Amino acid sequence: MAGENLVRPKGFKATVENFWYHYKFHTIVCLLLVITLAVSVAQCSTKTEYDYKIVVATKSMPLTTTQLTALKNELTPYGTDLNGDGQVNILLVDCTMDSNPADYQNNLAKQQKLQAILMSDTDVMLFITDLKAFSFIKNLNDTGFIENLNLPDGDGYYYDFTNTDIIKNTKAAADSKNLFKWPEFLISRRIIKGTLFEGRDGVNENIKNADAFIERVISGTTK
């Protein structure tokens, strides 16, 4: 028996079978690790780097993916390529909800997402809201979450672009048969001055880019 254990398998097939018998588990684990790594690298290389992340928040009605996509497409020409990848990419963060009790869980999840963004994510500087969501955000705490930028509407807190070509074109692209409900569209910017985020790395650049975006929307829709 001892002599038999010293005999090496002969031939390629025998060698492979012997290797697989002894190292099957190790080989499978290594292959899984390689596949996982390859998928991760592929995902990182194709991940979209957004120039703008904009919260869209409502409390009067939710918006569909079709509506949000059409709105994003109409807003894109007002952005600039901030990260130098040759294109303008805008992410609209869906925090649209209504007061329908049947949508309680969905509304709660979106409200929690909105509050989490307000508390931590200074990459999100801009809000597009209806009146109810604007009031909710503005009055969420004693100091408020929206900066008074001396904008044309809302005592300087927002610009109402509901009746501009941006929204008219959005409706035409998403709702040619007038099947959807639409809220007001107010654009505003989060407050940074006097908050814990003031002085954080990159925040001043984010403020400048957000304010410039609003200025382009105003100038492009009030000619």
Salt bridges, closest charged atoms under 4 A:
ASP94 OD2 - LYS110 NZ 3.24
GLU147 OE1 - ARG189 NH1 3.75
GLU205 OE2 - LYS208 NZ 3.38
ASP211 OD1 - ARG189 NE 2.90
